[in-house]
Amino acid sequence: MMEKQFNPVIKAVQSLRKLSLDIKTTNKEIQSSDTEIRQKIEDCGKLIATTNDSTIMSLWIREKAKLIENSNALLKVLEKIEEKFKEKDASNLVGIWETHEEDKNLVLDNFATMERMGTAIFIDSNLEKWENLWEDIKNSLSKILSISETYHLKLKIMETLEPDEIDSLTEDILNHIPWNYSDDEAFQYEQEYLVAYNEIKESQSKKKNLWDRILNALAGGIEETPAHRVQMRRWMEGYGDNI
């Protein structure tokens, strides 16, 4: 049997469905995850304080201040991106995303430095507590980064499509792309593509051309396989599992 591989282009388009539902929902998830992270960081600080080492505590306080500053900057950029979506404003998208990447990398560096501090000094039960806290922090951070990557895809779309085309794309996403698209289904559709390939080669509608353009943007210009196009056709025509 062939090795099962999840099509990254399809995965990217799936993530757009999440964003298409409601920007407010993703904003609330970002805020909730950020609150969880800050609380866990406070808990980490309490563990650091148990060392009774003023030098270590001073280092921790300094790194925490940097983290808060950089995290606040990152959240502001994400809010700015959300405003771009609401206003359908495609100006300065590249510059905004570059700022996002700079702030994100600073935050990741802060986290790495802070996590290493406890890993280096704790033993036994305190080390286990430390590791559990950082597992929670990383899970919450992963949620934020996942949303920000979805935002990046939406920005790429805004650079490629007109506002009315984005509305059409959003409608199709909400109507046809399922949440629970699995690796097994991806493998299944890969096997089906030869049967449907001749259909796909037929003359394309205006809407299909729209999907071609957006897939090209999402894939960074990499040519998609016939199987990718089969899945797009299935979604566009309403086949497969809908919510």
Backbone as CSV, one residue per row, in Angstrom:
resi,resn,N_x,N_y,N_z,CA_x,CA_y,CA_z,C_x,C_y,C_z
1,MET,0.845,-1.203,0.000,0.000,0.000,0.000,0.884,1.259,0.000
2,MET,0.415,2.282,-0.710,1.156,3.540,-0.756,1.127,4.211,0.610
3,GLU,2.173,4.954,0.890,2.220,5.708,2.147,1.180,6.815,2.115
4,LYS,0.427,6.935,3.178,-0.591,7.968,3.243,0.054,9.315,3.533
5,GLN,-0.304,10.298,2.716,0.237,11.638,2.902,-0.910,12.634,2.855
6,PHE,-0.932,13.543,3.826,-1.974,14.570,3.841,-1.539,15.719,2.954
7,ASN,-2.376,16.060,2.010,-2.079,17.108,1.049,-1.993,18.469,1.742
8,PRO,-0.834,19.103,1.757,-0.693,20.372,2.475,-1.531,21.499,1.888
9,VAL,-1.797,21.455,0.582,-2.631,22.490,-0.025,-4.065,22.376,0.478
10,ILE,-4.576,21.146,0.522,-5.932,20.932,1.036,-6.001,21.333,2.509
11,LYS,-4.967,20.988,3.255,-4.932,21.359,4.670,-4.980,22.878,4.821
12,ALA,-4.276,23.580,3.936,-4.274,25.042,3.990,-5.663,25.600,3.714
13,VAL,-6.327,25.054,2.709,-7.662,25.544,2.383,-8.634,25.217,3.512
14,GLN,-8.467,24.065,4.146,-9.306,23.730,5.298,-9.184,24.774,6.404
15,SER,-7.970,25.225,6.608,-7.772,26.193,7.682,-8.495,27.495,7.384
16,LEU,-8.703,27.786,6.090,-9.440,28.989,5.720,-10.903,28.897,6.156
17,ARG,-11.411,27.685,6.207,-12.792,27.522,6.639,-12.957,27.999,8.073
18,LYS,-11.973,27.672,8.888,-12.014,28.091,10.286,-12.081,29.606,10.388
19,LEU,-11.283,30.279,9.571,-11.264,31.733,9.602,-12.542,32.312,9.014
20,SER,-13.121,31.630,8.039,-14.310,32.148,7.381,-15.526,32.197,8.302
21,LEU,-15.529,31.359,9.328,-16.694,31.299,10.197,-16.930,32.614,10.933
22,ASP,-15.909,33.119,11.602,-16.100,34.346,12.370,-14.768,34.818,12.925
23,ILE,-14.352,36.001,12.546,-13.105,36.554,13.061,-13.190,36.738,14.578
24,LYS,-14.386,37.072,15.080,-14.553,37.270,16.521,-14.226,35.995,17.289
25,THR,-14.579,34.850,16.705,-14.315,33.579,17.368,-12.823,33.351,17.535
26,THR,-12.068,33.596,16.469,-10.627,33.400,16.544,-9.984,34.416,17.481
27,ASN,-10.524,35.637,17.505,-9.993,36.648,18.415,-10.190,36.226,19.869
28,LYS,-11.357,35.676,20.178,-11.618,35.208,21.538,-10.689,34.066,21.908
29,GLU,-10.392,33.197,20.933,-9.501,32.077,21.205,-8.085,32.575,21.470
30,ILE,-7.662,33.594,20.728,-6.349,34.187,20.961,-6.279,34.789,22.363
31,GLN,-7.300,35.566,22.730,-7.310,36.210,24.038,-7.333,35.181,25.170
32,SER,-8.131,34.131,24.999,-8.227,33.095,26.022,-6.894,32.363,26.190
33,SER,-6.255,32.029,25.066,-4.968,31.329,25.128,-3.896,32.219,25.738
34,ASP,-3.933,33.510,25.406,-2.954,34.443,25.966,-3.124,34.559,27.480
35,THR,-4.371,34.621,27.938,-4.637,34.685,29.378,-4.107,33.442,30.090
36,GLU,-4.334,32.276,29.468,-3.845,31.027,30.051,-2.321,31.026,30.148
37,ILE,-1.666,31.509,29.112,-0.202,31.559,29.106,0.306,32.457,30.236
38,ARG,-0.281,33.622,30.375,0.186,34.571,31.397,-0.003,34.018,32.805
39,GLN,-1.097,33.284,33.002,-1.319,32.687,34.312,-0.280,31.604,34.594
40,LYS,0.018,30.798,33.599,1.015,29.742,33.773,2.411,30.334,33.994
41,ILE,2.694,31.454,33.350,3.978,32.121,33.565,4.081,32.604,35.012
42,GLU,2.970,33.105,35.552,2.962,33.513,36.961,3.228,32.315,37.862
43,ASP,2.637,31.172,37.519,2.865,29.954,38.300,4.330,29.518,38.218
44,CYS,4.917,29.696,37.038,6.349,29.388,36.894,7.188,30.296,37.781
45,GLY,6.797,31.562,37.851,7.520,32.508,38.696,7.479,32.124,40.161
46,LYS,6.343,31.573,40.582,6.232,31.132,41.974,7.192,29.980,42.262
47,LEU,7.362,29.100,41.272,8.322,28.011,41.433,9.750,28.548,41.495
48,ILE,10.034,29.522,40.622,11.365,30.140,40.631,11.654,30.760,42.000
49,ALA,10.625,31.369,42.591,10.799,32.046,43.885,11.168,31.068,44.995
50,THR,10.791,29.810,44.837,11.103,28.823,45.882,12.606,28.528,45.973
51,THR,13.368,28.958,44.978,14.821,28.732,45.020,15.502,29.655,46.020
52,ASN,14.832,30.759,46.362,15.415,31.764,47.271,16.752,32.283,46.750
53,ASP,16.876,32.287,45.425,18.109,32.778,44.784,17.775,34.109,44.114
54,SER,18.305,35.193,44.685,17.964,36.526,44.184,18.449,36.754,42.757
55,THR,19.574,36.163,42.403,20.107,36.336,41.041,19.187,35.682,40.013
56,ILE,18.771,34.457,40.294,17.866,33.753,39.383,16.531,34.477,39.288
57,MET,16.043,34.953,40.434,14.761,35.654,40.434,14.835,36.939,39.621
58,SER,15.954,37.653,39.716,16.130,38.882,38.945,16.137,38.582,37.447
59,LEU,16.823,37.502,37.066,16.848,37.098,35.653,15.444,36.764,35.170
60,TRP,14.689,36.059,36.019,13.330,35.677,35.638,12.441,36.904,35.437
61,ILE,12.516,37.840,36.375,11.705,39.059,36.288,12.048,39.838,35.023
62,ARG,13.323,39.897,34.691,13.746,40.611,33.486,13.215,39.940,32.218
63,GLU,13.309,38.617,32.176,12.830,37.903,30.995,11.308,37.988,30.879
64,LYS,10.638,37.960,32.033,9.183,38.064,32.001,8.746,39.428,31.473
65,ALA,9.454,40.472,31.847,9.135,41.813,31.358,9.297,41.884,29.842
66,LYS,10.363,41.262,29.337,10.573,41.224,27.886,9.443,40.465,27.201
67,LEU,9.058,39.338,27.809,7.991,38.523,27.227,6.684,39.305,27.157
68,ILE,6.329,39.985,28.223,5.082,40.748,28.239,5.107,41.836,27.167
69,GLU,6.232,42.519,27.064,6.358,43.582,26.064,6.197,43.015,24.645
70,ASN,6.891,41.932,24.358,6.839,41.353,23.014,5.491,40.695,22.722
71,SER,4.895,40.084,23.744,3.577,39.468,23.568,2.519,40.526,23.273
72,ASN,2.574,41.643,23.993,1.632,42.729,23.745,1.775,43.271,22.329
73,ALA,3.013,43.375,21.867,3.251,43.850,20.506,2.681,42.872,19.477
74,LEU,2.861,41.571,19.738,2.340,40.559,18.827,0.813,40.598,18.779
75,LEU,0.186,40.736,19.926,-1.273,40.807,19.969,-1.799,42.021,19.208
76,LYS,-1.087,43.128,19.293,-1.503,44.333,18.567,-1.430,44.116,17.063
77,VAL,-0.412,43.405,16.614,-0.294,43.111,15.182,-1.446,42.217,14.734
78,LEU,-1.776,41.214,15.539,-2.888,40.332,15.195,-4.207,41.112,15.153
79,GLU,-4.370,42.065,16.058,-5.562,42.904,16.038,-5.597,43.749,14.766
80,LYS,-4.442,44.241,14.349,-4.365,45.035,13.122,-4.738,44.190,11.904
81,ILE,-4.306,42.941,11.903,-4.646,42.031,10.805,-6.154,41.771,10.792
82,GLU,-6.735,41.590,11.967,-8.179,41.381,12.051,-8.935,42.577,11.488
83,GLU,-8.448,43.783,11.761,-9.080,44.984,11.206,-8.972,45.001,9.684
84,LYS,-7.850,44.538,9.166,-7.683,44.444,7.714,-8.754,43.536,7.115
85,PHE,-9.017,42.426,7.796,-10.040,41.500,7.312,-11.415,42.166,7.309
86,LYS,-11.743,42.811,8.411,-13.059,43.427,8.545,-13.274,44.512,7.499
87,GLU,-12.233,45.298,7.246,-12.336,46.416,6.315,-12.037,46.016,4.874
88,LYS,-11.629,44.756,4.679,-11.221,44.270,3.347,-10.166,45.195,2.747
89,ASP,-9.219,45.555,3.596,-8.153,46.488,3.239,-6.882,45.709,2.915
90,ALA,-6.450,45.760,1.661,-5.294,44.975,1.218,-3.993,45.770,1.201
91,SER,-3.976,46.943,1.839,-2.770,47.773,1.817,-1.752,47.322,2.856
92,ASN,-0.480,47.374,2.492,0.642,47.120,3.404,0.577,45.755,4.080
93,LEU,0.072,44.745,3.392,-0.052,43.423,3.992,1.315,42.792,4.269
94,VAL,2.245,42.974,3.336,3.572,42.379,3.497,4.277,42.967,4.712
95,GLY,4.212,44.277,4.857,4.864,44.940,5.985,4.291,44.509,7.312
96,ILE,2.965,44.363,7.371,2.317,43.938,8.606,2.747,42.525,8.974
97,TRP,2.804,41.635,7.979,3.198,40.265,8.294,4.660,40.181,8.690
98,GLU,5.517,40.993,8.102,6.924,41.006,8.516,7.054,41.429,9.969
99,THR,6.258,42.411,10.387,6.257,42.834,11.785,5.774,41.705,12.683
100,HIS,4.736,41.005,12.231,4.230,39.859,12.980,5.324,38.819,13.189
101,GLU,6.065,38.503,12.149,7.114,37.492,12.245,8.223,37.927,13.201
102,GLU,8.575,39.194,13.158,9.601,39.709,14.066,9.155,39.583,15.521
103,ASP,7.918,40.007,15.802,7.401,39.932,17.167,7.241,38.480,17.622
104,LYS,6.769,37.634,16.720,6.593,36.227,17.061,7.930,35.582,17.429
105,ASN,8.962,35.862,16.656,10.277,35.269,16.924,10.852,35.751,18.253
106,LEU,10.592,37.003,18.584,11.039,37.518,19.879,10.335,36.785,21.021
107,VAL,9.024,36.573,20.864,8.260,35.856,21.887,8.778,34.422,22.033
108,LEU,9.022,33.762,20.928,9.524,32.385,20.980,10.895,32.318,21.659
109,ASP,11.727,33.305,21.384,13.036,33.360,22.044,12.878,33.556,23.551
110,ASN,11.947,34.432,23.944,11.683,34.646,25.369,11.256,33.357,26.047
111,PHE,10.327,32.659,25.420,9.839,31.399,25.988,10.967,30.385,26.139
112,ALA,11.800,30.267,25.116,12.892,29.288,25.164,13.853,29.594,26.306
113,THR,14.189,30.868,26.485,15.100,31.270,27.560,14.499,30.987,28.931
114,MET,13.209,31.318,29.079,12.556,31.147,30.366,12.379,29.669,30.710
115,GLU,12.049,28.854,29.749,11.883,27.427,30.008,13.208,26.791,30.435
116,ARG,14.296,27.197,29.792,15.608,26.625,30.127,16.016,26.934,31.556
117,MET,15.584,28.082,32.074,15.974,28.454,33.431,15.536,27.395,34.441
118,GLY,14.250,27.034,34.387,13.753,26.059,35.348,14.285,24.667,35.098
119,THR,14.423,24.311,33.830,14.946,22.990,33.489,16.351,22.793,34.058
120,ALA,17.116,23.902,34.122,18.505,23.828,34.592,18.616,23.765,36.112
121,ILE,17.630,24.323,36.829,17.805,24.440,38.285,16.941,23.484,39.103
122,PHE,15.826,22.988,38.525,14.922,22.163,39.320,15.252,20.673,39.218
123,ILE,14.886,19.964,40.272,15.015,18.506,40.296,13.764,17.925,40.945
124,ASP,13.591,16.639,40.804,12.508,15.905,41.464,11.130,16.493,41.137
125,SER,10.310,16.693,42.153,8.910,17.088,41.933,8.786,18.479,41.320
126,ASN,9.673,19.387,41.692,9.616,20.726,41.124,9.899,20.716,39.623
127,LEU,10.794,19.840,39.202,11.073,19.721,37.771,9.836,19.208,37.039
128,GLU,9.156,18.252,37.641,7.936,17.722,37.017,6.862,18.799,36.929
129,LYS,6.711,19.592,38.005,5.751,20.700,37.973,6.112,21.698,36.878
130,TRP,7.404,21.992,36.776,7.887,22.932,35.768,7.567,22.431,34.357
131,GLU,7.851,21.182,34.119,7.617,20.616,32.788,6.129,20.585,32.448
132,ASN,5.290,20.304,33.445,3.841,20.301,33.207,3.331,21.702,32.872
133,LEU,3.865,22.694,33.572,3.468,24.069,33.283,3.849,24.460,31.859
134,TRP,5.037,24.076,31.454,5.486,24.454,30.120,4.776,23.667,29.025
135,GLU,4.330,22.488,29.348,3.506,21.748,28.374,2.203,22.493,28.126
136,ASP,1.601,23.000,29.208,0.375,23.787,29.075,0.633,25.082,28.305
137,ILE,1.743,25.739,28.629,2.087,26.982,27.935,2.249,26.737,26.443
138,LYS,2.949,25.675,26.092,3.187,25.377,24.674,1.889,25.031,23.950
139,ASN,0.982,24.351,24.624,-0.305,24.026,24.008,-1.102,25.289,23.715
140,SER,-1.102,26.217,24.660,-1.821,27.476,24.451,-1.151,28.309,23.367
141,LEU,0.170,28.325,23.380,0.895,29.067,22.356,0.639,28.475,20.979
142,SER,0.558,27.161,20.900,0.300,26.494,19.625,-1.036,26.935,19.038
143,LYS,-2.035,27.143,19.873,-3.339,27.603,19.396,-3.228,28.980,18.758
144,ILE,-2.463,29.864,19.401,-2.299,31.214,18.873,-1.545,31.184,17.546
145,LEU,-0.473,30.409,17.494,0.332,30.348,16.274,-0.443,29.708,15.126
146,SER,-1.306,28.753,15.446,-2.133,28.132,14.421,-3.085,29.153,13.805
147,ILE,-3.678,29.976,14.649,-4.580,31.017,14.157,-3.811,32.047,13.344
148,SER,-2.624,32.425,13.818,-1.845,33.425,13.096,-1.432,32.916,11.717
149,GLU,-1.170,31.613,11.598,-0.843,31.049,10.300,-2.061,31.075,9.372
150,THR,-3.227,30.850,9.947,-4.450,30.974,9.167,-4.633,32.412,8.690
151,TYR,-4.318,33.367,9.556,-4.370,34.773,9.159,-3.426,35.038,7.986
152,HIS,-2.260,34.406,8.039,-1.292,34.591,6.961,-1.876,34.133,5.633
153,LEU,-2.562,33.017,5.640,-3.185,32.521,4.414,-4.231,33.508,3.904
154,LYS,-5.016,34.050,4.834,-6.041,35.018,4.435,-5.393,36.270,3.834
155,LEU,-4.274,36.703,4.390,-3.571,37.855,3.830,-3.103,37.572,2.407
156,LYS,-2.620,36.357,2.188,-2.187,35.983,0.844,-3.361,36.002,-0.129
157,ILE,-4.519,35.595,0.355,-5.714,35.642,-0.478,-6.065,37.082,-0.828
158,MET,-5.970,37.966,0.167,-6.314,39.369,-0.066,-5.389,40.021,-1.083
159,GLU,-4.157,39.504,-1.186,-3.234,40.021,-2.187,-3.578,39.519,-3.583
160,THR,-4.334,38.418,-3.643,-4.597,37.745,-4.911,-5.970,38.046,-5.480
161,LEU,-6.987,38.181,-4.610,-8.370,38.275,-5.048,-8.983,39.636,-4.733
162,GLU,-10.026,39.950,-5.472,-10.826,41.136,-5.209,-11.808,40.830,-4.078
163,PRO,-12.324,41.870,-3.381,-13.243,41.628,-2.258,-14.434,40.744,-2.607
164,ASP,-15.053,40.943,-3.797,-16.210,40.127,-4.152,-15.808,38.678,-4.411
165,GLU,-14.574,38.477,-4.877,-14.089,37.118,-5.086,-13.829,36.427,-3.746
166,ILE,-13.342,37.192,-2.774,-13.148,36.632,-1.430,-14.484,36.228,-0.831
167,ASP,-15.522,37.046,-1.049,-16.859,36.703,-0.558,-17.345,35.398,-1.175
168,SER,-17.094,35.235,-2.468,-17.495,34.005,-3.154,-16.730,32.812,-2.613
169,LEU,-15.434,33.012,-2.392,-14.600,31.948,-1.833,-15.091,31.560,-0.449
170,THR,-15.377,32.562,0.380,-15.847,32.305,1.740,-17.144,31.505,1.734
171,GLU,-18.044,31.858,0.831,-19.315,31.149,0.734,-19.093,29.675,0.398
172,ASP,-18.200,29.411,-0.551,-17.922,28.027,-0.929,-17.259,27.255,0.210
173,ILE,-16.362,27.924,0.916,-15.697,27.277,2.047,-16.713,26.860,3.103
174,LEU,-17.612,27.780,3.435,-18.597,27.487,4.476,-19.580,26.410,4.049
175,ASN,-19.856,26.354,2.747,-20.838,25.393,2.258,-20.290,23.978,2.100
176,HIS,-19.022,23.867,1.720,-18.557,22.574,1.238,-17.349,21.960,1.923
177,ILE,-16.534,22.729,2.605,-15.314,22.141,3.148,-15.560,21.647,4.564
178,PRO,-15.407,20.352,4.809,-15.693,19.788,6.133,-14.590,20.064,7.139
179,TRP,-14.962,20.059,8.428,-13.969,20.192,9.491,-13.148,18.913,9.630
180,ASN,-13.819,17.764,9.455,-13.201,16.499,9.842,-12.597,15.754,8.656
181,TYR,-11.884,16.465,7.827,-11.221,15.828,6.687,-10.015,15.058,7.200
182,SER,-10.001,13.720,6.986,-8.986,12.873,7.597,-7.917,12.438,6.602
183,ASP,-6.816,11.897,7.124,-5.770,11.350,6.267,-6.305,10.196,5.428
184,ASP,-7.189,9.391,6.017,-7.778,8.278,5.271,-8.557,8.779,4.064
185,GLU,-9.302,9.872,4.254,-10.059,10.442,3.145,-9.119,10.996,2.084
186,ALA,-8.042,11.628,2.515,-7.064,12.154,1.560,-6.511,11.025,0.704
187,PHE,-6.203,9.913,1.333,-5.686,8.761,0.605,-6.737,8.223,-0.355
188,GLN,-7.982,8.185,0.095,-9.078,7.696,-0.736,-9.221,8.547,-1.991
189,TYR,-9.194,9.871,-1.835,-9.374,10.743,-2.979,-8.186,10.660,-3.937
190,GLU,-7.017,10.376,-3.397,-5.843,10.199,-4.250,-6.070,9.025,-5.203
191,GLN,-6.730,7.994,-4.703,-7.001,6.821,-5.531,-8.083,7.095,-6.561
192,GLU,-8.951,8.053,-6.279,-10.066,8.347,-7.173,-9.686,9.249,-8.336
193,TYR,-8.543,9.895,-8.273,-8.307,11.005,-9.198,-8.259,10.584,-10.660
194,LEU,-7.814,9.359,-10.962,-7.752,8.926,-12.358,-9.142,8.856,-12.987
195,VAL,-10.117,8.456,-12.183,-11.485,8.353,-12.686,-12.038,9.729,-13.042
196,ALA,-11.726,10.711,-12.186,-12.304,12.045,-12.364,-11.428,12.993,-13.173
197,TYR,-10.237,12.558,-13.531,-9.281,13.481,-14.144,-9.815,14.081,-15.451
198,ASN,-10.480,13.270,-16.257,-11.003,13.775,-17.527,-12.058,14.851,-17.309
199,GLU,-12.841,14.693,-16.220,-13.830,15.726,-15.904,-13.142,17.053,-15.599
200,ILE,-12.045,16.961,-14.867,-11.349,18.180,-14.440,-10.712,18.896,-15.620
201,LYS,-10.303,18.152,-16.635,-9.645,18.741,-17.794,-10.630,19.482,-18.695
202,GLU,-11.934,19.267,-18.469,-12.942,19.946,-19.278,-12.913,21.449,-19.010
203,SER,-13.620,22.186,-19.867,-13.630,23.645,-19.730,-14.062,24.047,-18.337
204,GLN,-13.391,25.056,-17.776,-13.592,25.450,-16.394,-14.511,26.663,-16.310
205,SER,-15.298,26.675,-15.271,-16.182,27.808,-15.033,-15.389,28.955,-14.424
206,LYS,-16.017,30.097,-14.317,-15.370,31.253,-13.691,-14.991,30.941,-12.252
207,LYS,-15.861,30.206,-11.556,-15.587,29.892,-10.157,-14.410,28.941,-10.040
208,LYS,-14.302,27.997,-10.959,-13.172,27.071,-10.918,-11.864,27.822,-11.140
209,ASN,-11.894,28.817,-12.029,-10.692,29.636,-12.229,-10.319,30.361,-10.949
210,LEU,-11.314,30.747,-10.200,-11.067,31.392,-8.914,-10.324,30.443,-7.987
211,TRP,-10.756,29.179,-7.929,-10.080,28.201,-7.089,-8.658,27.949,-7.580
212,ASP,-8.454,27.945,-8.905,-7.099,27.763,-9.428,-6.175,28.855,-8.910
213,ARG,-6.667,30.090,-8.942,-5.843,31.222,-8.514,-5.527,31.151,-7.026
214,ILE,-6.529,30.782,-6.222,-6.282,30.748,-4.793,-5.373,29.587,-4.421
215,LEU,-5.521,28.456,-5.103,-4.628,27.332,-4.842,-3.198,27.679,-5.206
216,ASN,-3.035,28.415,-6.274,-1.700,28.835,-6.663,-1.079,29.733,-5.605
217,ALA,-1.899,30.620,-5.020,-1.405,31.508,-3.961,-1.028,30.711,-2.721
218,LEU,-1.885,29.772,-2.333,-1.633,28.989,-1.133,-0.424,28.080,-1.285
219,ALA,-0.229,27.568,-2.503,0.870,26.639,-2.734,2.166,27.353,-3.064
220,GLY,2.119,28.680,-3.102,3.324,29.434,-3.407,3.810,29.212,-4.827
221,GLY,2.857,28.942,-5.729,3.227,28.765,-7.128,3.610,27.348,-7.482
222,ILE,3.572,26.422,-6.502,3.916,25.034,-6.781,2.751,24.370,-7.497
223,GLU,3.045,23.655,-8.564,1.986,23.024,-9.339,1.299,21.945,-8.508
224,GLU,-0.013,21.978,-8.471,-0.767,20.992,-7.729,-0.947,19.722,-8.554
225,THR,-1.225,18.625,-7.896,-1.428,17.360,-8.589,-2.883,17.236,-9.018
226,PRO,-3.163,16.316,-9.934,-4.572,16.080,-10.297,-5.438,15.747,-9.096
227,ALA,-4.860,15.060,-8.106,-5.638,14.699,-6.920,-6.092,15.936,-6.152
228,HIS,-5.249,16.974,-6.116,-5.647,18.222,-5.455,-6.900,18.777,-6.115
229,ARG,-6.896,18.753,-7.431,-8.014,19.321,-8.177,-9.287,18.492,-7.997
230,VAL,-9.096,17.183,-7.878,-10.259,16.328,-7.622,-10.929,16.734,-6.326
231,GLN,-10.116,16.954,-5.276,-10.701,17.307,-3.993,-11.378,18.658,-4.055
232,MET,-10.796,19.602,-4.780,-11.440,20.893,-4.922,-12.783,20.740,-5.626
233,ARG,-12.837,19.887,-6.645,-14.094,19.673,-7.359,-15.140,19.079,-6.414
234,ARG,-14.720,18.105,-5.604,-15.648,17.468,-4.661,-16.235,18.511,-3.715
235,TRP,-15.372,19.385,-3.200,-15.838,20.409,-2.281,-16.772,21.394,-2.983
236,MET,-16.347,21.828,-4.195,-17.130,22.826,-4.917,-18.515,22.297,-5.253
237,GLU,-18.629,21.009,-5.556,-19.893,20.419,-5.961,-20.678,19.860,-4.776
238,GLY,-20.090,19.957,-3.584,-20.816,19.556,-2.390,-20.724,18.094,-2.046
239,TYR,-19.746,17.377,-2.629,-19.579,15.975,-2.276,-18.853,15.885,-0.941
240,GLY,-18.838,14.686,-0.371,-18.125,14.485,0.875,-18.961,14.880,2.063
241,ASP,-18.329,14.941,3.204,-19.053,15.208,4.446,-19.137,16.690,4.697
242,ASN,-20.319,17.217,4.797,-20.517,18.598,5.207,-20.959,18.605,6.651
243,ILE,-20.878,19.757,7.288,-21.289,19.867,8.696,-22.800,19.830,8.788
